[in-house]
Amino acid sequence: MKISTRLKLAELFCVIVVAIVVTMLLLTSQQMKRELVKNQSASEVLQAVTALRYLSLEYALHHEHRTRIQWQGRNASLARALAVSQDFDGEEDGEIIAEMRHNLERVDVLFGLLVANRRSLAQAQPRIEVLEELETRLSGQITNKTQAMISAALVLSERSRAAVLAAQQRANAAVATFGGLVILVVAGVIVITLRSVTRPLDKLSEGTRIVGAGNLDFSLGVNTTDEIGDLARAFDAMTEKLKLTTVSRDELVRANAVLHGEIIVRQQAEQKVQAQLGRLNLLHQITRSIGERQDLRSIFQVVIRSLEDQLPLDFGCICLYDAAKQMLVVTSVGLLSEPLARVFSMNEHARIPIDENGLSRCVRGELVYEADIADVGFPFPQRLARGELRALVMAPLLAESTVFGVLVVARRAAYSFSSGECEFLRQLSEHVALAANQAQLYGALQRAYDDLRQTQQSVMQQERLGALGQMASGIAHDINNAISPVALYTESLLETELNLSPHGRHCLEVIERAIDDVAATVARMREFYRQREPQLTLAPVDASLLVQQVVDLTRARWSDMPQQRGIVIELRTELAAGLPAIMGVEGEIREALTNLVFNAVDAMPEGGTLTLRTVLGPEPEPAPDGAVAAPRLVIIEVGDSGVGMDDSTRRRCLEPFFTTKGERGTGLGLAMVYGMMERHGAHIDIRTAPQQGTTVSLRFLLPSEAAELAQPAGAYAISTSLRILLVDDDPMVLKALRDILEIDGHRVVAADGGQAGIDTFRAAQQQGEAFALVITDLGMPYIDGRKVAAAVKQIAPQTPLIMLTGWGQRLVPESDNLVQVDCVLSKPPKLRELRCALTQLFEKAEHGPAAQCADPG
């Protein structure tokens, strides 16, 4: 039998055995796969039950809404897993799954009772102990049920693992059995084959050596009928032919050389593939590293240092392109490249002009490779050549078809960059450009987000301030009505009672100023965050006199009240003599100084020194080239020796609603001072330090022309006795106005409310006793001042009408149409303003337009 036949029979037997083994392994693998799937399902159920138990305990401890939502989601997913589970096909597994479903339903019901009990616990305080006991029991039952489900899941998992081990043992036994059979068959074939093949092969090997040595007369003489016998006979025939033809040794040498050359080519190709693979791996590493960064500097540093370590390089840097100036700015230099960068002045932030060389082509988007820069005569290559660099590659960084930077790498050896490395640098530049562009977009997005957040905070603050202004409008009317009689009677007493004692007159003057300040504060409560409105009229103000008034107004706060607590605050006033007048609103400045004095007293809980000072700013130095010199300043300072402020408090002290006084403070004092200074075009300066006190300086620019202080106005009372209809819903205001007007000699008829005023005016017109003037309040119930004005103008269009408003002139809504009103006065009304308005109205009617004393409606 031929050797091949014997081998084929052995091969067929081995194939059959292997097929049986494979079949057994496939069957076992399928069973193992099913068991593994069952094990995975059991593990998932176990994890879900464990998570459900954890969420139940978490909810029982903290009762958070988020935990309840998570519990319900986990419960639903576990229910779906148990409902659709088809992996557990055994009868016992089915019973376990059914039991787990039943327990899950019970847990769902118990958790619902726990949630309901928690809501009852929050609402029913009398039964709190019973509900808490019920909550404890519900939590315990949920824990027991979930623990039972965990135990069932563990049983399922353990059963699946046991099945996997059994299937694996069966597979190992089958492999061992049939593997041993194959080994026996193969060993038998080998033994038989060796006996019939080894000896002839040894003889054939010996004959080959002999013939190879040149003895062509050798003959094997093997006469077997198998393949080796055929090979021996063919060998003998070949020997006979070799006798007839001999092969030239030169041809063998040439064939050997060809084979050697092919081997070298294959080795070179393999080296190129390995190098390309290394560059791709480096590109991947660099791309992954720069993808994790969001700022340009760190991206560029990662790229340069990776190239220095892995490519490697002798010099590397990245430059950003300034298209407007046609310059490259060195942004990042490699750590190993810094010594060379200092040699040819290419440190970070260095600028490189772009001339007609490789740089100009690179910024147009081309990859530039200079194999030997020693022969290039342009400035930039020559700068690099001073550091003994020879080979140069410049790769553009393009983003959206625009070059924004250049990657520069160089080596000392000429012609040292291969085409593969150039292609690698081109690809790397694309990745770097993309990452840099994303970093720039991220930075722009972050800045936009910060701007949006600041804008949102500003809008929210404006909304709060607007709400404060609206709230002020609501209370202004009642406050102004309440203080109107006080203001009118105080001003009348000061004017008519000439025999008042100096102390009594001084007290009345203080009351008058305090009432003015209250009225101004109410009218200006919504304006501390707004610029000065056009109707704010500035008048000359004596700063030193104003400080003396503030001292009198605040004496109780800095003297009497601290002394009751055994605290002494020493007052120092340093008032400059002969100060020029500043332009401002006296009431606003007085109120601002009052706020500053109150803050200074609050900053000295243990006592100290309160200093009020007025000075004239230093004369400016002559301006060069004939320029106009800056105006002088009048400075009002309020200082204390109290606790002072740190830097963070100093930066925020002018913000509305910011206070360091806790519940005692509103955070509006310094904000209103700041608003007043803004409306006056002045400047506020705060000098402070912790435990060293605070000094607040109010700096007012002097007007270009000297302002004259307002002198006490003379009487504006007109000589004619007028018949006046007075309409208001406040009896105190009616009485006060009536008394004041009657003192001036007028005949006054008072009407309580808008409807009564209209009826009185209509009846007087019908009886031929028309009123010469109508004075009406704006805010009245049912029939307000607008309707009164409309009715009066409809009955007698020529009758003058004065409108009184408790909201203040600046708090009248812009939408109000007061064209039928001849004059608008704010409450509390001033005698001077009222008389001026009467004079203005009647002189206008008799002699033409007169000087305006009050704001017209």
ChimeraX attribute file (.defattr): number of C-alpha atoms within 10 A of each C-alpha:
attribute: neighborCount
match mode: 1-to-1
recipient: residues
	/A:1	8
	/A:2	11
	/A:3	16
	/A:4	12
	/A:5	11
	/A:6	13
	/A:7	15
	/A:8	11
	/A:9	12
	/A:10	17
	/A:11	15
	/A:12	11
	/A:13	15
	/A:14	19
	/A:15	13
	/A:16	12
	/A:17	16
	/A:18	16
	/A:19	12
	/A:20	15
	/A:21	19
	/A:22	14
	/A:23	12
	/A:24	16
	/A:25	19
	/A:26	13
	/A:27	14
	/A:28	21
	/A:29	16
	/A:30	13
	/A:31	17
	/A:32	21
	/A:33	14
	/A:34	17
	/A:35	23
	/A:36	18
	/A:37	15
	/A:38	24
	/A:39	25
	/A:40	16
	/A:41	22
	/A:42	25
	/A:43	17
	/A:44	16
	/A:45	26
	/A:46	22
	/A:47	15
	/A:48	20
	/A:49	25
	/A:50	17
	/A:51	18
	/A:52	24
	/A:53	23
	/A:54	16
	/A:55	20
	/A:56	24
	/A:57	17
	/A:58	15
	/A:59	21
	/A:60	21
	/A:61	10
	/A:62	9
	/A:63	16
	/A:64	11
	/A:65	11
	/A:66	9
	/A:67	18
	/A:68	19
	/A:69	12
	/A:70	16
	/A:71	22
	/A:72	17
	/A:73	13
	/A:74	17
	/A:75	21
	/A:76	13
	/A:77	14
	/A:78	21
	/A:79	19
	/A:80	11
	/A:81	16
	/A:82	16
	/A:83	12
	/A:84	8
	/A:85	16
	/A:86	11
	/A:87	17
	/A:88	21
	/A:89	10
	/A:90	9
	/A:91	9
	/A:92	11
	/A:93	17
	/A:94	15
	/A:95	12
	/A:96	18
	/A:97	21
	/A:98	14
	/A:99	15
	/A:100	24
	/A:101	18
	/A:102	14
	/A:103	19
	/A:104	23
	/A:105	15
	/A:106	16
	/A:107	24
	/A:108	18
	/A:109	12
	/A:110	20
	/A:111	23
	/A:112	15
	/A:113	16
	/A:114	24
	/A:115	18
	/A:116	12
	/A:117	18
	/A:118	18
	/A:119	13
	/A:120	14
	/A:121	18
	/A:122	10
	/A:123	11
	/A:124	12
	/A:125	10
	/A:126	9
	/A:127	11
	/A:128	14
	/A:129	11
	/A:130	11
	/A:131	20
	/A:132	14
	/A:133	11
	/A:134	16
	/A:135	22
	/A:136	14
	/A:137	14
	/A:138	21
	/A:139	23
	/A:140	15
	/A:141	16
	/A:142	25
	/A:143	18
	/A:144	15
	/A:145	22
	/A:146	24
	/A:147	16
	/A:148	16
	/A:149	25
	/A:150	20
	/A:151	15
	/A:152	20
	/A:153	26
	/A:154	17
	/A:155	16
	/A:156	24
	/A:157	23
	/A:158	15
	/A:159	17
	/A:160	24
	/A:161	18
	/A:162	14
	/A:163	19
	/A:164	21
	/A:165	14
	/A:166	15
	/A:167	20
	/A:168	17
	/A:169	13
	/A:170	14
	/A:171	19
	/A:172	13
	/A:173	11
	/A:174	18
	/A:175	18
	/A:176	13
	/A:177	11
	/A:178	16
	/A:179	15
	/A:180	12
	/A:181	14
	/A:182	19
	/A:183	12
	/A:184	12
	/A:185	14
	/A:186	16
	/A:187	12
	/A:188	13
	/A:189	17
	/A:190	14
	/A:191	11
	/A:192	12
	/A:193	15
	/A:194	13
	/A:195	10
	/A:196	14
	/A:197	17
	/A:198	12
	/A:199	11
	/A:200	21
	/A:201	16
	/A:202	11
	/A:203	14
	/A:204	21
	/A:205	13
	/A:206	13
	/A:207	20
	/A:208	17
	/A:209	11
	/A:210	15
	/A:211	17
	/A:212	10
	/A:213	9
	/A:214	12
	/A:215	14
	/A:216	17
	/A:217	12
	/A:218	14
	/A:219	18
	/A:220	17
	/A:221	13
	/A:222	16
	/A:223	12
	/A:224	14
	/A:225	11
	/A:226	15
	/A:227	14
	/A:228	20
	/A:229	19
	/A:230	14
	/A:231	15
	/A:232	22
	/A:233	18
	/A:234	12
	/A:235	18
	/A:236	20
	/A:237	12
	/A:238	13
	/A:239	19
	/A:240	15
	/A:241	12
	/A:242	15
	/A:243	12
	/A:244	8
	/A:245	9
	/A:246	8
	/A:247	8
	/A:248	8
	/A:249	9
	/A:250	9
	/A:251	10
	/A:252	11
	/A:253	11
	/A:254	11
	/A:255	12
	/A:256	12
	/A:257	12
	/A:258	11
	/A:259	11
	/A:260	12
	/A:261	12
	/A:262	12
	/A:263	12
	/A:264	11
	/A:265	11
	/A:266	12
	/A:267	12
	/A:268	12
	/A:269	12
	/A:270	12
	/A:271	12
	/A:272	13
	/A:273	12
	/A:274	12
	/A:275	14
	/A:276	15
	/A:277	12
	/A:278	14
	/A:279	20
	/A:280	15
	/A:281	12
	/A:282	18
	/A:283	20
	/A:284	13
	/A:285	14
	/A:286	21
	/A:287	19
	/A:288	11
	/A:289	15
	/A:290	23
	/A:291	17
	/A:292	11
	/A:293	16
	/A:294	18
	/A:295	17
	/A:296	19
	/A:297	13
	/A:298	14
	/A:299	22
	/A:300	23
	/A:301	19
	/A:302	18
	/A:303	25
	/A:304	25
	/A:305	21
	/A:306	19
	/A:307	21
	/A:308	19
	/A:309	10
	/A:310	11
	/A:311	14
	/A:312	14
	/A:313	19
	/A:314	20
	/A:315	26
	/A:316	28
	/A:317	27
	/A:318	27
	/A:319	25
	/A:320	20
	/A:321	23
	/A:322	15
	/A:323	12
	/A:324	6
	/A:325	9
	/A:326	15
	/A:327	18
	/A:328	23
	/A:329	21
	/A:330	20
	/A:331	21
	/A:332	26
	/A:333	24
	/A:334	23
	/A:335	14
	/A:336	16
	/A:337	20
	/A:338	18
	/A:339	15
	/A:340	20
	/A:341	20
	/A:342	12
	/A:343	13
	/A:344	15
	/A:345	15
	/A:346	23
	/A:347	20
	/A:348	17
	/A:349	14
	/A:350	14
	/A:351	19
	/A:352	18
	/A:353	14
	/A:354	19
	/A:355	14
	/A:356	9
	/A:357	15
	/A:358	22
	/A:359	26
	/A:360	15
	/A:361	16
	/A:362	22
	/A:363	24
	/A:364	14
	/A:365	19
	/A:366	17
	/A:367	22
	/A:368	20
	/A:369	20
	/A:370	19
	/A:371	19
	/A:372	19
	/A:373	23
	/A:374	17
	/A:375	12
	/A:376	14
	/A:377	10
	/A:378	14
	/A:379	15
	/A:380	18
	/A:381	22
	/A:382	18
	/A:383	16
	/A:384	25
	/A:385	21
	/A:386	13
	/A:387	17
	/A:388	16
	/A:389	23
	/A:390	23
	/A:391	24
	/A:392	27
	/A:393	22
	/A:394	27
	/A:395	27
	/A:396	31
	/A:397	31
	/A:398	22
	/A:399	17
	/A:400	9
	/A:401	9
	/A:402	12
	/A:403	20
	/A:404	21
	/A:405	27
	/A:406	26
	/A:407	26
	/A:408	20
	/A:409	24
	/A:410	26
	/A:411	22
	/A:412	18
	/A:413	15
	/A:414	16
	/A:415	15
	/A:416	15
	/A:417	17
	/A:418	10
	/A:419	10
	/A:420	13
	/A:421	16
	/A:422	17
	/A:423	14
	/A:424	16
	/A:425	24
	/A:426	21
	/A:427	15
	/A:428	23
	/A:429	22
	/A:430	16
	/A:431	20
	/A:432	25
	/A:433	22
	/A:434	19
	/A:435	23
	/A:436	26
	/A:437	20
	/A:438	18
	/A:439	19
	/A:440	15
	/A:441	13
	/A:442	14
	/A:443	15
	/A:444	12
	/A:445	12
	/A:446	12
	/A:447	12
	/A:448	12
	/A:449	12
	/A:450	12
	/A:451	12
	/A:452	12
	/A:453	12
	/A:454	12
	/A:455	12
	/A:456	12
	/A:457	12
	/A:458	12
	/A:459	12
	/A:460	12
	/A:461	15
	/A:462	15
	/A:463	12
	/A:464	14
	/A:465	20
	/A:466	15
	/A:467	13
	/A:468	15
	/A:469	20
	/A:470	15
	/A:471	13
	/A:472	19
	/A:473	23
	/A:474	14
	/A:475	13
	/A:476	24
	/A:477	22
	/A:478	14
	/A:479	17
	/A:480	26
	/A:481	22
	/A:482	17
	/A:483	19
	/A:484	24
	/A:485	22
	/A:486	18
	/A:487	25
	/A:488	20
	/A:489	18
	/A:490	18
	/A:491	19
	/A:492	16
	/A:493	13
	/A:494	17
	/A:495	11
	/A:496	10
	/A:497	10
	/A:498	9
	/A:499	9
	/A:500	13
	/A:501	10
	/A:502	9
	/A:503	9
	/A:504	12
	/A:505	17
	/A:506	13
	/A:507	14
	/A:508	19
	/A:509	16
	/A:510	16
	/A:511	17
	/A:512	19
	/A:513	19
	/A:514	19
	/A:515	20
	/A:516	19
	/A:517	18
	/A:518	19
	/A:519	24
	/A:520	18
	/A:521	19
	/A:522	22
	/A:523	25
	/A:524	23
	/A:525	20
	/A:526	21
	/A:527	22
	/A:528	24
	/A:529	22
	/A:530	14
	/A:531	14
	/A:532	17
	/A:533	10
	/A:534	7
	/A:535	9
	/A:536	12
	/A:537	10
	/A:538	12
	/A:539	16
	/A:540	18
	/A:541	21
	/A:542	19
	/A:543	26
	/A:544	23
	/A:545	11
	/A:546	15
	/A:547	24
	/A:548	13
	/A:549	18
	/A:550	23
	/A:551	19
	/A:552	11
	/A:553	16
	/A:554	16
	/A:555	14
	/A:556	12
	/A:557	16
	/A:558	22
	/A:559	16
	/A:560	14
	/A:561	13
	/A:562	18
	/A:563	14
	/A:564	9
	/A:565	9
	/A:566	9
	/A:567	17
	/A:568	19
	/A:569	21
	/A:570	13
	/A:571	15
	/A:572	12
	/A:573	16
	/A:574	13
	/A:575	18
	/A:576	13
	/A:577	10
	/A:578	10
	/A:579	14
	/A:580	20
	/A:581	19
	/A:582	23
	/A:583	22
	/A:584	22
	/A:585	18
	/A:586	21
	/A:587	20
	/A:588	22
	/A:589	22
	/A:590	20
	/A:591	22
	/A:592	23
	/A:593	24
	/A:594	21
	/A:595	19
	/A:596	21
	/A:597	24
	/A:598	15
	/A:599	18
	/A:600	27
	/A:601	24
	/A:602	17
	/A:603	21
	/A:604	21
	/A:605	14
	/A:606	15
	/A:607	20
	/A:608	19
	/A:609	18
	/A:610	21
	/A:611	18
	/A:612	24
	/A:613	18
	/A:614	21
	/A:615	19
	/A:616	19
	/A:617	15
	/A:618	10
	/A:619	11
	/A:620	11
	/A:621	8
	/A:622	11
	/A:623	10
	/A:624	8
	/A:625	6
	/A:626	7
	/A:627	8
	/A:628	9
	/A:629	12
	/A:630	12
	/A:631	13
	/A:632	17
	/A:633	21
	/A:634	22
	/A:635	19
	/A:636	21
	/A:637	23
	/A:638	23
	/A:639	24
	/A:640	29
	/A:641	21
	/A:642	24
	/A:643	19
	/A:644	20
	/A:645	21
	/A:646	12
	/A:647	11
	/A:648	8
	/A:649	13
	/A:650	14
	/A:651	11
	/A:652	12
	/A:653	20
	/A:654	19
	/A:655	17
	/A:656	21
	/A:657	18
	/A:658	18
	/A:659	19
	/A:660	13
	/A:661	12
	/A:662	9
	/A:663	7
	/A:664	8
	/A:665	12
	/A:666	13
	/A:667	18
	/A:668	19
	/A:669	24
	/A:670	21
	/A:671	19
	/A:672	25
	/A:673	24
	/A:674	22
	/A:675	21
	/A:676	27
	/A:677	23
	/A:678	17
	/A:679	20
	/A:680	20
	/A:681	14
	/A:682	17
	/A:683	15
	/A:684	17
	/A:685	11
	/A:686	17
	/A:687	14
	/A:688	21
	/A:689	16
	/A:690	12
	/A:691	13
	/A:692	14
	/A:693	20
	/A:694	22
	/A:695	22
	/A:696	20
	/A:697	19
	/A:698	24
	/A:699	21
	/A:700	23
	/A:701	19
	/A:702	19
	/A:703	15
	/A:704	8
	/A:705	6
	/A:706	12
	/A:707	15
	/A:708	14
	/A:709	14
	/A:710	10
	/A:711	6
	/A:712	6
	/A:713	7
	/A:714	7
	/A:715	11
	/A:716	16
	/A:717	19
	/A:718	17
	/A:719	10
	/A:720	11
	/A:721	14
	/A:722	18
	/A:723	17
	/A:724	21
	/A:725	24
	/A:726	23
	/A:727	31
	/A:728	26
	/A:729	20
	/A:730	15
	/A:731	16
	/A:732	16
	/A:733	23
	/A:734	20
	/A:735	15
	/A:736	17
	/A:737	23
	/A:738	19
	/A:739	17
	/A:740	18
	/A:741	21
	/A:742	15
	/A:743	12
	/A:744	15
	/A:745	16
	/A:746	19
	/A:747	15
	/A:748	20
	/A:749	17
	/A:750	20
	/A:751	21
	/A:752	15
	/A:753	24
	/A:754	26
	/A:755	20
	/A:756	17
	/A:757	26
	/A:758	22
	/A:759	14
	/A:760	17
	/A:761	23
	/A:762	17
	/A:763	13
	/A:764	14
	/A:765	14
	/A:766	9
	/A:767	8
	/A:768	8
	/A:769	11
	/A:770	17
	/A:771	21
	/A:772	15
	/A:773	20
	/A:774	22
	/A:775	24
	/A:776	29
	/A:777	29
	/A:778	27
	/A:779	21
	/A:780	18
	/A:781	11
	/A:782	10
	/A:783	16
	/A:784	19
	/A:785	28
	/A:786	22
	/A:787	15
	/A:788	27
	/A:789	28
	/A:790	17
	/A:791	19
	/A:792	21
	/A:793	16
	/A:794	12
	/A:795	14
	/A:796	15
	/A:797	13
	/A:798	12
	/A:799	15
	/A:800	22
	/A:801	26
	/A:802	26
	/A:803	25
	/A:804	23
	/A:805	24
	/A:806	29
	/A:807	26
	/A:808	22
	/A:809	17
	/A:810	17
	/A:811	23
	/A:812	15
	/A:813	10
	/A:814	8
	/A:815	6
	/A:816	8
	/A:817	10
	/A:818	17
	/A:819	12
	/A:820	19
	/A:821	19
	/A:822	17
	/A:823	24
	/A:824	24
	/A:825	23
	/A:826	26
	/A:827	26
	/A:828	26
	/A:829	20
	/A:830	17
	/A:831	21
	/A:832	17
	/A:833	16
	/A:834	20
	/A:835	19
	/A:836	19
	/A:837	25
	/A:838	23
	/A:839	21
	/A:840	23
	/A:841	21
	/A:842	18
	/A:843	15
	/A:844	13
	/A:845	13
	/A:846	10
	/A:847	9
	/A:848	10
	/A:849	12
	/A:850	14
	/A:851	11
	/A:852	13
	/A:853	16
	/A:854	18
	/A:855	14
	/A:856	15
	/A:857	16
